[in-house]
Amino acid sequence: HTSSSTHTHNAKMSFHHPLLLLLTLTLTLLTLIPSTTSNAAGTETLIGITGKNFILLGADSTRGSSGGISLTSSTADKISVLSPSTVAAAAGDAADVDAIISSLEAHCVIREYEDGMMGRDVQCVFHGSSGSKGITRSGGGSGGGLDVTSIAHLARSSIASSLRSSTPLQINLLLAGMVPPPSSSSSSPSPKLYWLDEYGASQCIKYGCHGYGSNFMLSILDRGFHKDMEMDEALELMKNCFDQLKGRYVINNPQKACVKILDENGCRILHL
């Protein structure tokens, strides 16, 4: 009887041992896989709203220490002009943001030179003759260079490729651009907005946001957005989003948000 009990006990142990091993491995893997609620932007906030003939981008102006809780800057400008017709709002690891934005800017300038345009880094060239006809300025017009769709594909490719390396890029992007009409059309440029996350997902959207604050802002954007919004309406919606963050978000920005508008005349700063 004693021998039979020992044999049964050993059989149970041998049966449970693989289960315990499998459970241990599963728990270990779960700790290595990022949570579905993780966000490279973290406590930073990015908002994009597409209007009738413009795009509104907003971002908080704080910059924190990597992985820490200390505030390192409260005057950061997270919205960068990549080309005369394309603007990027970026949040995430400061080094990754700088690397991606610098790379996109360089590609835009190189393509402008290849298309016979002056690069964005050149303000004007004087040909020797007097008057405005002797001056060629960079900026105006969008007949060359990379469009926002090409820039979005380039950024997505860089982020997706980094996922297979030991140092994946921790960055979230909102890419806004004015798409020129066909040469045979007399219509004005149309706005286009792309949403990209740290996993290389890319989506063309009408409005969107990044950061933990999106838990509050998405419902506001869902309710307040409509097609062909006027600038005053979009600006009021943007203001409402940041006001909600001030009242409900546990982390408050000590400075006002940075808001920029992109339209056929270029990019400029707006005040909420």
ChimeraX attribute file (.defattr): number of C-alpha atoms within 10 A of each C-alpha:
attribute: neighborCount
match mode: 1-to-1
recipient: residues
	/A:1	6
	/A:2	7
	/A:3	8
	/A:4	9
	/A:5	10
	/A:6	11
	/A:7	12
	/A:8	12
	/A:9	12
	/A:10	12
	/A:11	12
	/A:12	11
	/A:13	11
	/A:14	11
	/A:15	11
	/A:16	12
	/A:17	12
	/A:18	11
	/A:19	11
	/A:20	11
	/A:21	10
	/A:22	12
	/A:23	12
	/A:24	11
	/A:25	11
	/A:26	11
	/A:27	10
	/A:28	11
	/A:29	11
	/A:30	10
	/A:31	9
	/A:32	8
	/A:33	8
	/A:34	10
	/A:35	9
	/A:36	6
	/A:37	7
	/A:38	11
	/A:39	21
	/A:40	20
	/A:41	22
	/A:42	18
	/A:43	23
	/A:44	25
	/A:45	28
	/A:46	27
	/A:47	25
	/A:48	29
	/A:49	26
	/A:50	28
	/A:51	26
	/A:52	15
	/A:53	18
	/A:54	26
	/A:55	28
	/A:56	25
	/A:57	30
	/A:58	28
	/A:59	25
	/A:60	26
	/A:61	20
	/A:62	22
	/A:63	22
	/A:64	17
	/A:65	12
	/A:66	13
	/A:67	8
	/A:68	7
	/A:69	9
	/A:70	10
	/A:71	12
	/A:72	12
	/A:73	11
	/A:74	16
	/A:75	15
	/A:76	15
	/A:77	16
	/A:78	22
	/A:79	25
	/A:80	17
	/A:81	18
	/A:82	25
	/A:83	28
	/A:84	24
	/A:85	28
	/A:86	28
	/A:87	25
	/A:88	24
	/A:89	26
	/A:90	28
	/A:91	29
	/A:92	27
	/A:93	21
	/A:94	15
	/A:95	12
	/A:96	19
	/A:97	20
	/A:98	14
	/A:99	12
	/A:100	19
	/A:101	20
	/A:102	14
	/A:103	15
	/A:104	19
	/A:105	19
	/A:106	17
	/A:107	17
	/A:108	24
	/A:109	21
	/A:110	17
	/A:111	16
	/A:112	21
	/A:113	14
	/A:114	13
	/A:115	14
	/A:116	10
	/A:117	19
	/A:118	21
	/A:119	23
	/A:120	21
	/A:121	12
	/A:122	12
	/A:123	12
	/A:124	15
	/A:125	12
	/A:126	13
	/A:127	10
	/A:128	8
	/A:129	9
	/A:130	9
	/A:131	8
	/A:132	9
	/A:133	9
	/A:134	13
	/A:135	15
	/A:136	15
	/A:137	16
	/A:138	18
	/A:139	19
	/A:140	11
	/A:141	12
	/A:142	20
	/A:143	15
	/A:144	15
	/A:145	23
	/A:146	22
	/A:147	20
	/A:148	24
	/A:149	18
	/A:150	12
	/A:151	22
	/A:152	26
	/A:153	15
	/A:154	16
	/A:155	21
	/A:156	21
	/A:157	14
	/A:158	16
	/A:159	24
	/A:160	18
	/A:161	14
	/A:162	17
	/A:163	15
	/A:164	9
	/A:165	9
	/A:166	7
	/A:167	9
	/A:168	16
	/A:169	25
	/A:170	21
	/A:171	25
	/A:172	31
	/A:173	28
	/A:174	29
	/A:175	27
	/A:176	34
	/A:177	29
	/A:178	26
	/A:179	20
	/A:180	19
	/A:181	14
	/A:182	10
	/A:183	8
	/A:184	6
	/A:185	8
	/A:186	8
	/A:187	10
	/A:188	14
	/A:189	18
	/A:190	18
	/A:191	25
	/A:192	23
	/A:193	27
	/A:194	23
	/A:195	24
	/A:196	22
	/A:197	23
	/A:198	22
	/A:199	19
	/A:200	21
	/A:201	13
	/A:202	18
	/A:203	14
	/A:204	16
	/A:205	14
	/A:206	18
	/A:207	23
	/A:208	22
	/A:209	23
	/A:210	30
	/A:211	20
	/A:212	20
	/A:213	24
	/A:214	20
	/A:215	13
	/A:216	15
	/A:217	25
	/A:218	17
	/A:219	11
	/A:220	16
	/A:221	22
	/A:222	11
	/A:223	10
	/A:224	15
	/A:225	17
	/A:226	16
	/A:227	9
	/A:228	13
	/A:229	18
	/A:230	14
	/A:231	17
	/A:232	10
	/A:233	15
	/A:234	24
	/A:235	22
	/A:236	12
	/A:237	19
	/A:238	24
	/A:239	17
	/A:240	17
	/A:241	21
	/A:242	25
	/A:243	13
	/A:244	14
	/A:245	20
	/A:246	14
	/A:247	10
	/A:248	12
	/A:249	16
	/A:250	10
	/A:251	13
	/A:252	14
	/A:253	20
	/A:254	12
	/A:255	12
	/A:256	15
	/A:257	23
	/A:258	20
	/A:259	24
	/A:260	20
	/A:261	23
	/A:262	24
	/A:263	24
	/A:264	20
	/A:265	14
	/A:266	19
	/A:267	20
	/A:268	11
	/A:269	14
	/A:270	13
	/A:271	10
	/A:272	14
